[in-house]
Amino acid sequence: MERPEIWLRFAPELHIFVAVAQRAERSPVRTDGVSTLGHVVESLGVPLTEVGALLADGQPVRTSYVPRGGEEVSVHAVTRPQRLAGPARYLLDVHLGTLARRMRLLGIDAAYENPDIGDAALAARSAAEQRVLLSRDRGLLRRREIWAGAYVYSHRPADQLRDVLSRFAPALAPWTRCTACNGTLRTAAKESVHQQLKDGTERSYDTFAQCTDCGQAYWRGAHHARLNAIVDEAVREFGTQSRPATTTN
């Protein structure tokens, strides 16, 4: 029996995932007549985390839809900003450490796994804690047990941050999270963080914050100007909540 053929059209944003042959205005794809549209799309290289609307002959369908021979199928990219079914919390894999620190700098709840705990454990944590799993690993994003996921398109941290902020539009609250462990920061007296300060720091600074989880102390140190530039750029482009008076080292 001849396998049914459908005509696929991928949104330009998804061309990064598919072979050149599938980047045409419309391309023929043979199916087995029983596989779902979601399976067909994934088999061509596109993680379903990156797929928005699906249309078969102009009608909206779900990933569970089984396409029929001759149908014209349009695969759209996720609409930005993407709405989440739960709180805006994230989980980043071992390759996205710099992105995790920058997200925390902006007050975004960004858990980070280092060392690598493996795909199964990452997916399980995403599900258990209802966190959006961020990764550049397409295979990881295809795991069914993840709560939600998103492919990080760039290898450059600045572009990665812009990608995540434009996709999810999380509320920003700079200087409220520990960049080391993701805990929350509180204002701290100099005496309470004295043991973490070198003589020069203790003489030069009077305003401090401390992580309520790991105890790390923060102040406006030598790296503050560089970090403040990251914060200012993000706030200028994506907005923020009111900015608390906490500090960073």
Buried (B, 14 or more C-beta within 10 A) or exposed (E): EEEBEBBBBBBEBBBEBBEEEBBEEBBEBEBEEEEBBBBBBBEBBBBBBBBBEBBBBEEEBEBEBBBEEEBBBBBBBBEEEBEBEEEEBBBBBBBBBBBBBBBBBBBBBBBBBEEEEEBEEBBBBBBEBBBBBBBBBBEBBBBEEBBBBBBBBEEEBBEBBBBBBEBBBBEBBBBBBBBBBBBBBEEBEBEEBEEBBEEEBBEEBEEBBBBEBEBBBBBBBEEBEEBBEBBEEBBEEBEBEEBBEBBBB
